[in-house]
Amino acid sequence: MTQMIFVNLPVADLARSKAFYEAIGFATQPDFTNEDAACMRLSDAIFVMLLKHDFWKTFTDRDIPDARKSAQLLLAISRDDREAVDAIVDLAAANGGRADPNPKQDHGFMYGRSFEDPDGHIWEPNWMDMEAALQSAPGHADAAA
């Protein structure tokens, strides 16, 4: 069986967050969506569970941090090319998110940007030319030449 990841995010306004994720290309999974949570599919193996704060609190007694003031995680997702990185960041900014809360990264073989969702959770879409990255990796035969 393919392993999957379900990223659980606390959200203040479920309808707003669901609309945001749909606008940037996630698909709603109705079988796992109700008035307390929405399951959003990015790929066959990557899902985001948007959980209203009260529902989130049924899973843990830890405080929900303000994601605009602190960061516990950065959610990195791969894109097919540089243009796809720019496209998802632009969509995020046009639909209630914020573009580039962290500096853009352009290393030639690797390109990345970031965006915040409406609750301040930071996503980092990135593209990498894997062959070029491997060529410059320590220990690669061509890198030592």
N, CA, C and O atoms as a DFTB+ gen file, in Angstrom:
580 C
 N C O
     1  1       0.840      -1.189       0.000
     2  2       0.000       0.000       0.000
     3  2       0.882       1.249       0.000
     4  3       1.866       1.319       0.736
     5  1       0.537       2.206      -0.804
     6  2       1.242       3.482      -0.822
     7  2       0.994       4.209       0.484
     8  3      -0.148       4.319       0.931
     9  1       2.061       4.709       1.100
    10  2       1.875       5.498       2.306
    11  2       1.346       6.870       1.927
    12  3       1.717       7.444       0.903
    13  1       0.472       7.376       2.777
    14  2      -0.121       8.688       2.556
    15  2       0.222       9.571       3.743
    16  3       0.587       9.090       4.816
    17  1       0.095      10.866       3.528
    18  2       0.249      11.809       4.626
    19  2      -1.027      12.642       4.708
    20  3      -1.563      13.101       3.699
    21  1      -1.493      12.821       5.942
    22  2      -2.634      13.680       6.238
    23  2      -2.118      14.773       7.154
    24  3      -1.853      14.530       8.332
    25  1      -1.978      15.965       6.623
    26  2      -1.519      17.112       7.388
    27  2      -2.755      17.749       8.014
    28  3      -3.671      18.158       7.301
    29  1      -2.784      17.836       9.328
    30  2      -3.916      18.414      10.046
    31  2      -3.600      19.855      10.409
    32  3      -2.596      20.132      11.065
    33  1      -4.466      20.778       9.980
    34  2      -4.253      22.194      10.257
    35  2      -5.474      22.781      10.963
    36  3      -6.602      22.583      10.512
    37  1      -5.258      23.500      12.067
    38  2      -6.369      24.189      12.703
    39  2      -6.724      25.441      11.896
    40  3      -5.840      26.184      11.469
    41  1      -8.022      25.665      11.695
    42  2      -8.468      26.832      10.922
    43  2      -9.573      27.566      11.668
    44  3     -10.406      26.948      12.331
    45  1      -9.571      28.867      11.556
    46  2     -10.567      29.696      12.238
    47  2     -11.901      29.696      11.505
    48  3     -12.955      29.714      12.141
    49  1     -11.869      29.677      10.183
    50  2     -13.077      29.753       9.362
    51  2     -13.001      28.644       8.322
    52  3     -12.296      28.774       7.321
    53  1     -13.724      27.556       8.556
    54  2     -13.630      26.382       7.697
    55  2     -14.044      26.683       6.260
    56  3     -13.367      26.253       5.326
    57  1     -15.126      27.403       6.066
    58  2     -15.584      27.702       4.702
    59  2     -14.542      28.525       3.942
    60  3     -14.264      28.254       2.774
    61  1     -13.970      29.522       4.603
    62  2     -12.945      30.363       3.970
    63  2     -11.721      29.529       3.606
    64  3     -11.192      29.649       2.501
    65  1     -11.274      28.693       4.524
    66  2     -10.091      27.871       4.270
    67  2     -10.345      26.855       3.168
    68  3      -9.483      26.636       2.316
    69  1     -11.512      26.238       3.175
    70  2     -11.855      25.263       2.134
    71  2     -11.849      25.948       0.766
    72  3     -11.298      25.405      -0.191
    73  1     -12.451      27.123       0.666
    74  2     -12.474      27.867      -0.600
    75  2     -11.058      28.232      -1.045
    76  3     -10.745      28.158      -2.234
    77  1     -10.207      28.622      -0.105
    78  2      -8.827      28.959      -0.429
    79  2      -8.110      27.752      -1.027
    80  3      -7.495      27.861      -2.088
    81  1      -8.181      26.615      -0.363
    82  2      -7.470      25.433      -0.847
    83  2      -8.025      24.944      -2.181
    84  3      -7.265      24.477      -3.030
    85  1      -9.320      25.044      -2.375
    86  2      -9.885      24.696      -3.687
    87  2      -9.332      25.619      -4.765
    88  3      -9.010      25.167      -5.864
    89  1      -9.219      26.914      -4.457
    90  2      -8.746      27.894      -5.435
    91  2      -7.302      27.660      -5.862
    92  3      -6.919      28.026      -6.973
    93  1      -6.491      27.050      -4.983
    94  2      -5.085      26.821      -5.350
    95  2      -4.846      25.405      -5.864
    96  3      -3.700      25.000      -6.062
    97  1      -5.930      24.645      -6.082
    98  2      -5.788      23.359      -6.755
    99  2      -6.026      22.105      -5.942
   100  3      -5.891      21.004      -6.474
   101  1      -6.372      22.228      -4.684
   102  2      -6.704      21.057      -3.884
   103  2      -8.155      20.653      -4.182
   104  3      -8.988      21.510      -4.474
   105  1      -8.452      19.373      -4.110
   106  2      -9.810      18.874      -4.347
   107  2     -10.442      18.456      -3.022
   108  3      -9.809      17.778      -2.213
   109  1     -11.676      18.860      -2.807
   110  2     -12.398      18.462      -1.605
   111  2     -12.777      16.991      -1.686
   112  3     -13.265      16.524      -2.715
   113  1     -12.553      16.274      -0.611
   114  2     -12.942      14.870      -0.498
   115  2     -14.209      14.821       0.361
   116  3     -14.120      14.822       1.589
   117  1     -15.382      14.780      -0.270
   118  2     -16.637      14.903       0.479
   119  2     -16.873      13.807       1.521
   120  3     -17.545      14.054       2.522
   121  1     -16.340      12.611       1.309
   122  2     -16.554      11.536       2.284
   123  2     -15.920      11.831       3.638
   124  3     -16.314      11.245       4.646
   125  1     -14.947      12.729       3.671
   126  2     -14.256      13.044       4.920
   127  2     -14.398      14.530       5.266
   128  3     -13.535      15.108       5.927
   129  1     -15.479      15.126       4.818
   130  2     -15.738      16.546       5.043
   131  2     -17.101      16.691       5.704
   132  3     -18.080      16.077       5.281
   133  1     -17.147      17.517       6.754
   134  2     -18.424      17.804       7.417
   135  2     -18.374      19.219       7.976
   136  3     -17.555      20.026       7.535
   137  1     -19.230      19.531       8.932
   138  2     -19.288      20.896       9.464
   139  2     -18.094      21.232      10.356
   140  3     -17.876      22.402      10.669
   141  1     -17.319      20.231      10.770
   142  2     -16.167      20.467      11.635
   143  2     -14.822      20.373      10.931
   144  3     -13.821      20.891      11.426
   145  1     -14.798      19.707       9.767
   146  2     -13.524      19.449       9.100
   147  2     -13.726      19.303       7.599
   148  3     -14.808      18.946       7.132
   149  1     -12.669      19.584       6.860
   150  2     -12.678      19.368       5.408
   151  2     -11.396      18.655       5.029
   152  3     -10.303      19.047       5.439
   153  1     -11.546      17.600       4.239
   154  2     -10.400      16.869       3.731
   155  2     -10.117      17.378       2.321
   156  3     -10.976      17.320       1.441
   157  1      -8.893      17.878       2.122
   158  2      -8.488      18.455       0.849
   159  2      -7.351      17.613       0.272
   160  3      -6.341      17.385       0.937
   161  1      -7.524      17.147      -0.983
   162  2      -6.526      16.273      -1.608
   163  2      -5.632      17.071      -2.548
   164  3      -6.117      17.770      -3.438
   165  1      -4.319      16.959      -2.343
   166  2      -3.344      17.558      -3.251
   167  2      -2.890      16.531      -4.283
   168  3      -2.669      16.870      -5.445
   169  1      -2.751      15.280      -3.859
   170  2      -2.351      14.197      -4.758
   171  2      -2.946      12.899      -4.216
   172  3      -3.677      12.909      -3.225
   173  1      -2.636      11.806      -4.858
   174  2      -3.138      10.513      -4.385
   175  2      -2.583      10.132      -3.025
   176  3      -3.110       9.226      -2.379
   177  1      -1.531      10.804      -2.578
   178  2      -0.905      10.445      -1.316
   179  2      -0.832      11.598      -0.310
   180  3      -0.400      11.392       0.824
   181  1      -1.242      12.802      -0.703
   182  2      -1.110      13.969       0.170
   183  2      -2.475      14.622       0.379
   184  3      -3.141      15.041      -0.567
   185  1      -2.867      14.692       1.655
   186  2      -4.149      15.274       2.031
   187  2      -3.932      16.294       3.143
   188  3      -3.022      16.154       3.959
   189  1      -4.775      17.316       3.165
   190  2      -4.768      18.290       4.248
   191  2      -6.135      18.234       4.909
   192  3      -7.169      18.367       4.254
   193  1      -6.116      18.035       6.209
   194  2      -7.346      18.060       6.993
   195  2      -7.450      19.435       7.642
   196  3      -6.632      19.802       8.485
   197  1      -8.463      20.182       7.238
   198  2      -8.727      21.494       7.820
   199  2      -9.705      21.274       8.970
   200  3     -10.819      20.797       8.756
   201  1      -9.292      21.621      10.186
   202  2     -10.089      21.326      11.370
   203  2     -10.453      22.619      12.096
   204  3      -9.575      23.403      12.455
   205  1     -11.763      22.838      12.311
   206  2     -12.182      23.977      13.121
   207  2     -11.499      23.890      14.483
   208  3     -11.218      22.796      14.973
   209  1     -11.238      25.028      15.081
   210  2     -10.502      25.055      16.339
   211  2     -11.117      24.156      17.407
   212  3     -10.392      23.407      18.062
   213  1     -12.437      24.210      17.600
   214  2     -13.059      23.378      18.631
   215  2     -12.873      21.894      18.341
   216  3     -12.674      21.106      19.265
   217  1     -12.934      21.507      17.084
   218  2     -12.735      20.107      16.718
   219  2     -11.265      19.714      16.902
   220  3     -10.968      18.627      17.398
   221  1     -10.355      20.596      16.502
   222  2      -8.915      20.369      16.687
   223  2      -8.622      20.043      18.154
   224  3      -7.829      19.150      18.453
   225  1      -9.267      20.775      19.061
   226  2      -9.013      20.624      20.493
   227  2      -9.478      19.276      21.038
   228  3      -9.139      18.924      22.168
   229  1     -10.246      18.518      20.259
   230  2     -10.631      17.171      20.708
   231  2      -9.484      16.181      20.504
   232  3      -9.546      15.063      21.016
   233  1      -8.447      16.564      19.775
   234  2      -7.311      15.692      19.508
   235  2      -6.115      15.970      20.413
   236  3      -5.281      15.090      20.623
   237  1      -6.024      17.174      20.947
   238  2      -4.884      17.543      21.792
   239  2      -5.303      18.644      22.749
   240  3      -6.182      19.450      22.444
   241  1      -4.661      18.667      23.913
   242  2      -4.933      19.755      24.852
   243  2      -3.889      20.866      24.748
   244  3      -3.893      21.804      25.546
   245  1      -2.999      20.757      23.766
   246  2      -2.008      21.812      23.541
   247  2      -2.676      23.035      22.913
   248  3      -3.663      22.919      22.186
   249  1      -2.123      24.192      23.205
   250  2      -2.636      25.432      22.629
   251  2      -2.449      25.452      21.123
   252  3      -1.500      24.874      20.593
   253  1      -3.346      26.110      20.454
   254  2      -3.193      26.357      19.018
   255  2      -2.394      27.649      18.886
   256  3      -2.870      28.716      19.275
   257  1      -1.182      27.561      18.339
   258  2      -0.378      28.780      18.207
   259  2      -0.925      29.675      17.093
   260  3      -1.590      29.207      16.169
   261  1      -0.637      30.940      17.199
   262  2      -0.971      31.876      16.134
   263  2       0.100      31.721      15.060
   264  3       1.241      32.140      15.258
   265  1      -0.256      31.128      13.932
   266  2       0.720      30.817      12.879
   267  2       1.319      32.075      12.252
   268  3       2.323      31.987      11.545
   269  1       0.732      33.229      12.496
   270  2       1.322      34.467      11.981
   271  2       2.435      34.977      12.897
   272  3       3.234      35.824      12.498
   273  1       2.483      34.456      14.127
   274  2       3.497      34.894      15.089
   275  2       4.562      33.837      15.344
   276  3       5.675      34.168      15.753
   277  1       4.239      32.583      15.112
   278  2       5.202      31.512      15.342
   279  2       5.050      30.476      14.232
   280  3       4.001      30.362      13.598
   281  1       6.118      29.733      14.018
   282  2       6.074      28.701      12.982
   283  2       6.584      27.397      13.570
   284  3       7.714      27.320      14.052
   285  1       5.746      26.380      13.528
   286  2       6.173      25.076      13.994
   287  2       6.585      24.204      12.823
   288  3       7.351      23.254      12.983
   289  1       6.077      24.529      11.655
   290  2       6.419      23.748      10.477
   291  2       6.313      24.597       9.222
   292  3       5.609      25.607       9.185
   293  1       7.036      24.158       8.189
   294  2       6.950      24.724       6.850
   295  2       6.569      23.560       5.944
   296  3       7.233      22.524       5.950
   297  1       5.524      23.723       5.181
   298  2       5.001      22.643       4.347
   299  2       5.532      22.796       2.932
   300  3       5.033      23.617       2.162
   301  1       6.538      22.012       2.591
   302  2       7.168      22.096       1.273
   303  2       6.494      21.111       0.319
   304  3       6.304      19.939       0.645
   305  1       6.139      21.609      -0.858
   306  2       5.532      20.763      -1.889
   307  2       6.264      20.991      -3.205
   308  3       6.643      22.114      -3.538
   309  1       6.451      19.914      -3.938
   310  2       7.156      20.033      -5.213
   311  2       6.197      20.489      -6.306
   312  3       4.997      20.217      -6.262
   313  1       6.750      21.180      -7.270
   314  2       6.019      21.634      -8.457
   315  2       6.799      21.156      -9.671
   316  3       7.983      20.838      -9.565
   317  1       6.145      21.105     -10.816
   318  2       6.771      20.581     -12.027
   319  2       7.822      21.497     -12.636
   320  3       8.742      21.023     -13.303
   321  1       7.700      22.798     -12.416
   322  2       8.645      23.745     -12.984
   323  2       8.533      25.079     -12.249
   324  3       7.684      25.253     -11.375
   325  1       9.403      26.010     -12.619
   326  2       9.415      27.335     -11.975
   327  2       8.083      28.059     -12.153
   328  3       7.596      28.723     -11.237
   329  1       7.506      27.921     -13.334
   330  2       6.245      28.592     -13.616
   331  2       5.134      28.080     -12.707
   332  3       4.271      28.850     -12.286
   333  1       5.151      26.786     -12.403
   334  2       4.141      26.215     -11.512
   335  2       4.318      26.717     -10.074
   336  3       3.343      26.878      -9.341
   337  1       5.569      26.961      -9.681
   338  2       5.826      27.559      -8.369
   339  2       5.190      28.940      -8.321
   340  3       4.441      29.251      -7.396
   341  1       5.488      29.767      -9.318
   342  2       4.931      31.120      -9.360
   343  2       3.405      31.088      -9.429
   344  3       2.740      31.906      -8.794
   345  1       2.847      30.154     -10.192
   346  2       1.397      30.090     -10.383
   347  2       0.664      29.820      -9.075
   348  3      -0.328      30.486      -8.781
   349  1       1.136      28.852      -8.281
   350  2       0.421      28.549      -7.037
   351  2       0.561      29.682      -6.022
   352  3      -0.372      29.948      -5.265
   353  1       1.713      30.351      -5.997
   354  2       1.885      31.496      -5.100
   355  2       0.953      32.632      -5.525
   356  3       0.329      33.273      -4.680
   357  1       0.860      32.880      -6.823
   358  2      -0.042      33.922      -7.324
   359  2      -1.496      33.594      -6.998
   360  3      -2.255      34.474      -6.594
   361  1      -1.886      32.336      -7.171
   362  2      -3.252      31.920      -6.828
   363  2      -3.527      32.102      -5.337
   364  3      -4.600      32.561      -4.944
   365  1      -2.561      31.741      -4.525
   366  2      -2.726      31.902      -3.080
   367  2      -2.957      33.367      -2.725
   368  3      -3.861      33.691      -1.955
   369  1      -2.138      34.246      -3.287
   370  2      -2.260      35.675      -2.984
   371  2      -3.584      36.249      -3.486
   372  3      -4.146      37.145      -2.856
   373  1      -4.079      35.752      -4.596
   374  2      -5.336      36.257      -5.171
   375  2      -6.569      35.714      -4.463
   376  3      -7.681      36.182      -4.709
   377  1      -6.383      34.726      -3.581
   378  2      -7.536      34.075      -2.957
   379  2      -7.491      34.080      -1.436
   380  3      -7.960      33.139      -0.796
   381  1      -6.931      35.135      -0.854
   382  2      -6.965      35.297       0.590
   383  2      -5.709      34.904       1.323
   384  3      -5.655      34.992       2.549
   385  1      -4.690      34.469       0.591
   386  2      -3.410      34.142       1.212
   387  2      -2.442      35.300       1.082
   388  3      -2.815      36.389       0.646
   389  1      -1.211      35.062       1.457
   390  2      -0.168      36.084       1.368
   391  2       1.044      35.483       0.675
   392  3       1.536      34.426       1.069
   393  1       1.517      36.159      -0.353
   394  2       2.679      35.685      -1.109
   395  2       3.973      36.036      -0.403
   396  3       4.115      37.117       0.169
   397  1       4.915      35.107      -0.452
   398  2       6.300      35.306      -0.054
   399  2       6.512      35.848       1.362
   400  3       7.187      36.863       1.536
   401  1       5.941      35.183       2.378
   402  2       6.276      35.595       3.742
   403  2       7.731      35.287       4.080
   404  3       8.295      35.884       4.997
   405  1       8.336      34.367       3.352
   406  2       9.762      34.052       3.472
   407  2      10.444      34.451       2.161
   408  3       9.782      34.526       1.126
   409  1      11.745      34.704       2.188
   410  2      12.437      35.122       0.965
   411  2      12.372      34.068      -0.142
   412  3      12.392      32.866       0.123
   413  1      12.294      34.540      -1.375
   414  2      12.384      33.648      -2.533
   415  2      13.768      33.022      -2.545
   416  3      14.740      33.614      -2.076
   417  1      13.839      31.814      -3.092
   418  2      15.127      31.138      -3.222
   419  2      15.327      30.742      -4.677
   420  3      14.486      30.064      -5.268
   421  1      16.448      31.172      -5.249
   422  2      16.761      30.804      -6.626
   423  2      18.236      30.430      -6.692
   424  3      19.116      31.290      -6.662
   425  1      18.482      29.137      -6.781
   426  2      19.845      28.625      -6.840
   427  2      20.167      28.067      -8.231
   428  3      21.106      27.288      -8.394
   429  1      19.388      28.471      -9.217
   430  2      19.585      27.968     -10.569
   431  2      18.945      26.608     -10.758
   432  3      17.971      26.476     -11.499
   433  1      19.482      25.594     -10.095
   434  2      18.938      24.237     -10.200
   435  2      17.738      24.026      -9.271
   436  3      17.029      23.025      -9.376
   437  1      17.518      24.992      -8.352
   438  2      16.417      24.897      -7.401
   439  2      15.777      26.266      -7.240
   440  3      16.468      27.277      -7.113
   441  1      14.443      26.288      -7.247
   442  2      13.701      27.540      -7.162
   443  2      12.538      27.344      -6.202
   444  3      11.791      26.373      -6.318
   445  1      12.386      28.257      -5.263
   446  2      11.299      28.142      -4.317
   447  2      10.761      29.478      -3.875
   448  3      11.470      30.483      -3.834
   449  1       9.492      29.459      -3.548
   450  2       8.818      30.620      -2.983
   451  2       7.966      30.124      -1.825
   452  3       8.031      28.947      -1.470
   453  1       7.175      30.998      -1.239
   454  2       6.309      30.597      -0.144
   455  2       5.012      31.389      -0.174
   456  3       4.917      32.448      -0.795
   457  1       4.016      30.842       0.517
   458  2       2.771      31.579       0.717
   459  2       2.158      31.157       2.048
   460  3       2.417      30.067       2.558
   461  1       1.339      32.050       2.591
   462  2       0.563      31.754       3.796
   463  2      -0.868      31.490       3.388
   464  3      -1.393      32.142       2.485
   465  1      -1.507      30.529       4.052
   466  2      -2.939      30.348       3.872
   467  2      -3.657      31.389       4.744
   468  3      -2.983      32.144       5.444
   469  1      -4.984      31.458       4.731
   470  2      -5.686      32.483       5.520
   471  2      -5.415      32.436       7.025
   472  3      -5.623      33.433       7.716
   473  1      -4.951      31.291       7.543
   474  2      -4.646      31.179       8.964
   475  2      -3.169      31.374       9.277
   476  3      -2.768      31.276      10.437
   477  1      -2.355      31.649       8.263
   478  2      -0.939      31.916       8.474
   479  2      -0.028      30.709       8.337
   480  3       1.179      30.831       8.547
   481  1      -0.574      29.531       7.987
   482  2       0.261      28.346       7.776
   483  2       1.103      28.565       6.516
   484  3       0.576      28.978       5.484
   485  1       2.396      28.294       6.596
   486  2       3.308      28.591       5.492
   487  2       3.551      27.347       4.639
   488  3       3.922      26.283       5.133
   489  1       3.328      27.526       3.357
   490  2       3.597      26.511       2.335
   491  2       4.775      26.989       1.504
   492  3       4.911      28.182       1.234
   493  1       5.629      26.049       1.097
   494  2       6.800      26.381       0.299
   495  2       6.821      25.533      -0.975
   496  3       7.426      24.461      -0.994
   497  1       6.163      26.008      -2.038
   498  2       6.262      25.287      -3.309
   499  2       7.672      25.461      -3.879
   500  3       8.253      26.545      -3.821
   501  1       8.203      24.375      -4.428
   502  2       9.557      24.447      -4.965
   503  2       9.698      23.540      -6.175
   504  3       8.951      22.577      -6.351
   505  1      10.672      23.874      -6.995
   506  2      11.053      23.080      -8.169
   507  2      12.548      22.835      -8.094
   508  3      13.312      23.709      -7.683
   509  1      12.963      21.625      -8.499
   510  2      14.381      21.319      -8.523
   511  2      14.707      20.519      -9.780
   512  3      14.003      19.574     -10.134
   513  1      15.784      20.916     -10.442
   514  2      16.351      20.122     -11.536
   515  2      17.202      19.067     -10.845
   516  3      18.342      19.329     -10.461
   517  1      16.640      17.875     -10.689
   518  2      17.287      16.835      -9.897
   519  2      18.655      16.453     -10.450
   520  3      19.591      16.231      -9.681
   521  1      18.781      16.373     -11.767
   522  2      20.074      16.006     -12.363
   523  2      21.141      17.043     -12.011
   524  3      22.250      16.682     -11.617
   525  1      20.812      18.325     -12.150
   526  2      21.770      19.376     -11.811
   527  2      22.083      19.364     -10.323
   528  3      23.230      19.583      -9.932
   529  1      21.080      19.111      -9.487
   530  2      21.308      19.053      -8.050
   531  2      22.245      17.911      -7.700
   532  3      23.143      18.075      -6.875
   533  1      22.044      16.762      -8.318
   534  2      22.910      15.618      -8.048
   535  2      24.335      15.854      -8.547
   536  3      25.295      15.405      -7.922
   537  1      24.471      16.551      -9.663
   538  2      25.798      16.842     -10.208
   539  2      26.629      17.676      -9.228
   540  3      27.846      17.512      -9.147
   541  1      25.977      18.558      -8.496
   542  2      26.714      19.427      -7.581
   543  2      26.763      18.890      -6.157
   544  3      27.348      19.521      -5.277
   545  1      26.158      17.738      -5.924
   546  2      26.115      17.169      -4.583
   547  2      27.489      16.686      -4.137
   548  3      28.237      16.132      -4.943
   549  1      27.834      16.888      -2.868
   550  2      29.105      16.355      -2.352
   551  2      29.149      14.843      -2.550
   552  3      28.159      14.148      -2.322
   553  1      30.286      14.352      -2.967
   554  2      30.439      12.926      -3.160
   555  2      30.087      12.436      -4.558
   556  3      30.368      11.285      -4.893
   557  1      29.477      13.288      -5.379
   558  2      29.166      12.895      -6.750
   559  2      30.458      12.945      -7.563
   560  3      31.239      13.886      -7.425
   561  1      30.684      11.956      -8.396
   562  2      31.947      11.830      -9.153
   563  2      32.266      13.087      -9.952
   564  3      33.416      13.527      -9.964
   565  1      31.280      13.671     -10.618
   566  2      31.530      14.868     -11.432
   567  2      31.802      16.102     -10.569
   568  3      32.502      17.014     -11.009
   569  1      31.262      16.145      -9.352
   570  2      31.459      17.311      -8.479
   571  2      32.903      17.413      -8.014
   572  3      33.401      18.509      -7.758
   573  1      33.582      16.260      -7.904
   574  2      34.974      16.265      -7.442
   575  2      35.964      16.622      -8.547
   576  3      37.110      16.969      -8.259
   577  1      35.544      16.543      -9.786
   578  2      36.448      16.782     -10.920
   579  2      36.790      18.235     -11.089
   580  3      37.539      18.591     -11.999
